[in-house]
């Protein structure tokens, strides 16, 4: 039975499946971290629930030259320590991104085109890029603006002279974690809770809640039980098996949204003799079958995406054959989510020299994405039917993502949240030729490389006309799909459940933001 909450409680309690790993908003682009940061920090450009860009700390912006974007700042915006936000803070925040060490998913993917930040006056900044950069407003929406004074005040001698100032460890400990967001940080006890307090000088619409407590509850059953018992008021990542029952509960309300998170398969393309490949007798294979386009095509044809959606995801996902879902920039109607052809897959494997198939291990996270381990098992069964004996290993996220970053896996099922709402961020992250200095391919776990794709990407981001740039990105997507640089599977539907007297607009970026939870 759902316990009744106080009628006029000023505290909102949220249970989330994934906990942030750092309170430093520049440490990583991973969703859980960005979600936490969005409560405390603001960006020049914000995104609404459909990922459309809207004014944030900048009231407006314009392209004033082929490679210069000008942003005009709001006046009178206050940081949590009372200081006024100015162009100095913007410059320090953008420059800090590249100085943050050891990020598992660097935000430089969003800032790498910026060559120089020019302060025109206290309320005007110009971003000089390395040529036309039509996606600059979208990319800059991922960069939180921090108080330069606050992060400089806690910097040690080692970091005071450079752009880093406060380290990620200091910020996570509460030192220098000063933003302009709707909430200020009260405390973060890793593994226990994140506590926030409303900032009444926030420049935007004030939240309904004086205090917000976010509890990390990774276990699906425990998260649902916390909602039903009244321990929390809202949960994210509603388990698919519980949706129907929760919808029947008159004390609860549910909402969902099609997300731009793509679940896909990545394949080892950089090693000639990768581990975890065997022949049908279990002996090492001695060569990398993923180097052969026909093998990659066979894998794509072996998978019945619509069956994955209907049977594994219980209809709570959208099958895809490309990077973004329908309705978003860069979507191509020509890249349909069909192509299931087991006979064709077997024929291609035989042509590639594997008439008896081969063996492989598929790694996947367990309980990071809805039914992720079950998806991997279903994919393994589909591949086995065409002759690819697949051993599926589901790994806790805390172990899976570091291991995948170390390239320990040859074949993996994973996901990526496309917070920009268009293909370029996924291309940059997961498909461009790996180049650490240029911030490319940071999540390219198979080290896929296609010069034609790289050239189209460069052309798109050097085209000032947004419509033309989008068309070129559409072409780049087609190249990646036809070359089977990855195997797109589906886009998640993300669900939230809450007390019936609350409402929350489902967000395409999967964020759970307390400032948008309202009383009905």
N, C-alpha and C positions, 0 to 999 in steps of 0.2 A: 504494500500500500504506500502511495506517495504521501509523505508527510507534508503538511501545510506549512508554507513559509510565512514569516511575518508580513502583514499586509503592506506595510510601508517601509520595509527593510531598505537600508541604504547600502547594503553590501551585496555584491553579486559574486557567486561562487561558480567557477567553471572548472570542469574536468577535461583535460586534453590528453589525447593518446601519446603525443610526442612532446618531450620536454626540450626546451632550448638548451644548447650546449654552451652558450656564452651570451652575456648581456651586451657585449661589444657589437654595435650594429654594423660595423665594418668587417667583422671577423669572417663571416661566411654568408653565402646567399641561400643556404638551406631554409626551407619554408618555416620550420619551427622557430628559428632564430629571427627571421624577418617578422614573423607574427608577434613575437614578444617585443621586438624593437618598435613596432608600429604603435604600441601603446604609449611609449615614452618619448619617441622622437618623431619629428615630421620631416618631410622632404620638400624640395622646391616645387615639385609636381607630385600630386597624389593620384591615386586610381580609385574609381568607384567600384561597385560590386561586379560590374561587367568589364573591368579593366580599361575603361575609357579614362584618358588623362583629364584631370581637373586641376584648378589652381590649388596650390598648397601654400608654402612659404613665399612662393612667387605668385603675384597677382596675374601676370601675363608674361609672354615670351615671344620672341620673333627672330627670324633669320635676317640679320642685317648685312650679311656678306656671304659669299659662297661657303665659307668655313667658319663663320662666327655666329653664335647664338647669344642673344641678349636676354637676360632674365631680370625683371623688375620686382623687387622684394616688397613685401608688406612692411609698413612702418608700425612701430610700436609693439612688435611681437616680443614677448618675454620668455626667457628661459626659466626653468624651475628655480634657479637661484636668484631671480629678479633682474638679471642682466638683459639688455636688449640684443636681439638677434640682428646682425648686420652682415655685410658682404665679407668681412674678415672671417666670420664663422663658416660661411659657405666655402670660401677658398680653402681654409684649413681642413674642412671635412672632406672635400673632394680630393685634396692632395694626400690626405691620410690613408685613403683606401689602398693605394699601392704599397704602403709601408707596413701594413699589418702582416706579420709572419705566420706561417704554418696553417694557413686556411685550407680546409678540405675542399672548398668550393669558392674561390676568390671572387670578390665583387669587381675586380678589375675587368671582368667581361663587360661591365657597364661603363667603365671610365676610360678604357684604353685608347679611345679615339680623341680624348681631350689632351691637347698638348700644353695648354696654358690657361690658367684662370686669371682673368684681368678684373681688377676692382676699378670700376669707373667712378663710383661714389659709394657712400655707405649703404645705399639701397639699390645699386645696380651692379650686376656682374656680367661679364662676357666670357663665354667658353669658346676658346679657339681650338678647332679640331684639325686633324691631319687630312684635310680635304673635306668635301661635302659629307655631312653626317646627318641624314634626315631623321634618324631614330633617336637623336640626342634627348628630346623631351621625355620620350618613353624610358630611355636608359637612366636618366638622372632621377626618375621617380623611385629608383631602388637605393638611392644614396641618402641615408639619414644625415641631418645636419646637427652637429654637436656643438656645444659651447667651447670655443677655443680657449677661453679663460679657464674653464673648469678642467679640461684635459691637460692644459699646460701647468696648472697649479700643482698637480700631483705627479708630474713627470720627474723621473730621476735625472741625474746629470747625464746618464747614458743616452737618454731620449729627448732631452729638453731642446737640443739644437736642431733636431730633425722634424719631419712631418708627423711622426707617430705620436709623440707626446705620451699620453697614458697608454699603458699596455692593455691588452685584452684581459689579462688576469686582474689588473687593478679595477677596470670598469666592471667586471663581473662581481668584484667584491664591493661595488657601490661607490668607488672612488672615481669621480669625473663623469658619472653616468647622468649627465644633465642635458635634457632636451627641451623641446618646446611642445611636446605632445600633450594629449588630453589627460594623461596620468603621470605622476612622478613615482619614482621607485622608492619603496619602503624597505623591502628586504627580499633577498633571494636565497633560499636554502635549497641547494641542489638536491633533487630527488624528493623534496617535500612540498615546497610551495614558492610561488612568486606573489608578492603582495604589492599592490599599487594603491595610490591615493589620488583622488581627483585633483587636478590643477585648475583652480578657479579662474586663473588669468589666461587660460587657453584661448587662442585667437578664434577658434571655430565654435561649432555648436557644443554646448556643455553636455557631458554624459549624464545619465540618470543616476549614476552610482558614485557615492562618496568613497567607497572602498571596493576593491576587486581582489579576490584571491583565486589564483590559478593553480590547480593541483594536477600534477602529472600522474595519470592512471593509465598505464599501458595496457593492462589486461581488459579485454572487451567486456567480459561479464562483470568485472568489478566496477567498471565505469558506468554501465547501465544500472547496476545495483545502487551506486552512489546517487544517481538521479532518482530512482524509485524510492529510496529511503529518505530523500530530502537533504542528504549531505551536501549535494551541489544543486545548482539551479539550471545548468546547461551543460551538455556534453557535445563533443565533436566525434567524428568517425563512428557514427552509429553502426553497429554490426548489422550486416545484411540480414542475418537470421532473426533479428529482433525488430526490424522495421514494422512489419505488419502488426505485431502485438502492441508495440508502442503507439501506433496510430489509433488503435482501438481504445486506448486509455484516455478517458475524458479529462484527466488532470494534466495531460501533456499536449504539446504542439510539436510538430516536426516540419522541417523545411529542408530542401535540397537544391543543388545547382549542378549543371553540367560544368565540369572543370576543364581547364586547359592542361591539366596534368596528363601526360602521356605515359602509359605503361608499354614497355618495348623490350626487345631482345637485343643484346649487344654481343658481338662475336670477335674473338681474338684474330686480328689481322696483321700483327707485327712480328709474330714468332713463326719460324719455319717448322719447329718441332715443339709445339706448346704442350703443356702437361694435360693430363686428364682426357686424352684421346686414346682410344683402343680400337683394334679390329674386333670382329665379332667373337673371337676366341679370348678376348681380354688382354692380348699382347699390345704393347705400345704401337701406335699407328705409324710413327716415324715421319709423318708429314702433316701439314695443316690443311685439312679439307676446305676450310673457310676461304682459302686463297682462290678457290674455283667458284666463279659466279654461278655455275649450275648447281652447286651444293647449296649456296645461299638462297637461290631461287627455289630449290626443293624444300628448304625449311619454311620459306614464306608460303608456299603452296600447301604444305602439310597441315597448316594451322587453320582451323575453322573458327574465325574470330566471332562470328555470330553465335556459335555454340558456346564459346567462352562467356559471352554476355548473358545468354539465356540460362545456361545451366550453372555456371560457376558464380556469376555475379547476380544471378536471379533478376536479370533485367535492369540492374542498377548500374549501368555503364553504357557507353556508346562505342561500337566497333569502329576502328579507324584504319585507314591505309596511308595516312600521312601524318604531319606534325601537329596541326591545329584542327579543332573541330569546326564544323560548318558554322558560318556566321562570323568568323574571325578573319582578320587580315591575313592574306596569304593562302587561304583555303582554296583548293582546286577541285572542282566537281569531277574532273577526269581521273582523280586518284581514289577510286572507290575502295571500300573495305571488303571486297569479295576476293575471288581468286582461289578459293579452296578447291584443290585438285590433287587428291592423293595419288591417283594414277600418274598424273604428270610429274609429281614429285619423285615417284619411284623411277620413272623413265629418265629424269634428269640425273639422279644419283648413279644409275647404270652408265649413262653417257660420260659421267665424270670419273668413272673407274671404280665405283662402289656398288656393284650389283648386289652384294650381300649387306650393304650398309656399313655402319661402324658404330662404335660406342662413344658416349660423351657424358660429361657431368654438367648439369645445369644448376647453377647457384641462384638463390633468390633470398630476399629478406623475409623474415617471418614477423608478421604483425606490424609492418610499417605502412603498407597500403591495404585497402580492403581486400581480403581473401587472397593476399599475394602468394602465400605458400600453396593454396589450392589451385591458383592459376598456373603456377609452375608445374604442379603435378599433372594438370590437364594438358598443358603443352607437351610435357614429357610423354604422355600416353599417345598424343596425336603423332609425335615424331616416331615413336616406336612402331606405329602402324605402317610407316613407310620404310622401315628398316634401320632407323637411327635409334639404337638402344640408349635410353636416356636415364641416367642416375640423377635424381633430383635431391639437392641438399638445400634445406631452408635454414638460414642462419639469422640469429638475432641482429637487429639493425646496428647495434653498437659494435658488432664484429664484422658484419657484412660490408658496411661502407668503407671502413679503413682498409679491409682486405682488397676490395675492388679497386680502391685508389692505388694500392700497391701492385695492381695487375696480377693478382694471384689466381684469378678466375679466367677460364678460357671461353665461357659461355654463361651469360647471366641475364636474368629477368630483373629489371629495375624500373624506376620511374623518374620523371622530371616535371616539376611544376613550371609552366611557361608563364611567368608573371607579367611579361610584356604583352601577351595576347597576340603575338605574331611569330613567325618562324625563326627570326634571326638569333634570338637568345639560345634556342635549342641547337641550332646549327653551330653557333660559337662554342657552346658548352660541350656538345656531344659528338659532332660530326666533322668539324674542321680539322685539318691536319694539326696534330699536337705541336704547339709552339709556346713554351712556358713564358718566354720573354714578351711575347705579344698577347698573352692571355687567351690563347686559343686552345680548344680541345681539353680544357681542364677536367672535364668529365667524360672524355673519350676513352672509355675503358678498354676498347678493343684496338685503339690506335688506328682506326680507319683513316685512310687518306685517299683523297680523290682530287687531283689538281683542277679538274673541270668544275667541281663543286666550289673549291676555294676561289677560283676566278669569278664565278657568278656571284658569290657572296661579296667579294671585294667590289665588283661592279655595282651591286645593289646598294652597298653602303657608301658608294662614291657618287650616287645619283641624287641630286637635290629634290627632284620631283617625287613626292611620296607615292603617287599612283604608279609611276614607272618603276620605282624601287620595289614596291610590293609585287609587281609582275615578275621582276627578275628573281625575287625570293621564291616566288611560285615555281619558276623554272629550276632553281637550285633544289627545291624540295623534290621535284620530279627526278632530277639526276640521282639524288640520294636514294630514293625509293626504287628506281629502276636498277641501280647498281647494288641494291640490297645492302647498303651501308649500315642499316639497322632494320629490324622487323617491327613495325608499329603494330600494336595489338588493340588497345582501347583507350578511351578517355573515361576516367572515373566520374561518377556522380557522387558528390560529397553531401553527407547528411548531418544535420544537427537536430538534437532533441532537447526540449526545454519545458519548464513549467508552462501551463496553458495561459497564464497571464502575461507571458513574455512574447516578444516577436524579434526575429532576427532575419535580415535579408540574406539569403544564401549567396555566397561569394564565389565567383569563378576561380579566384586564387586560393581558395580553401582556408583563408584566414578566419580566425575566430576573434573578433575585435570587440571588446567590452563596450567601447564607445558607441557602437551601433546596436547594442541590445537595448530594447526599449520596453517599457510597460505598455500593455495594450490599453 
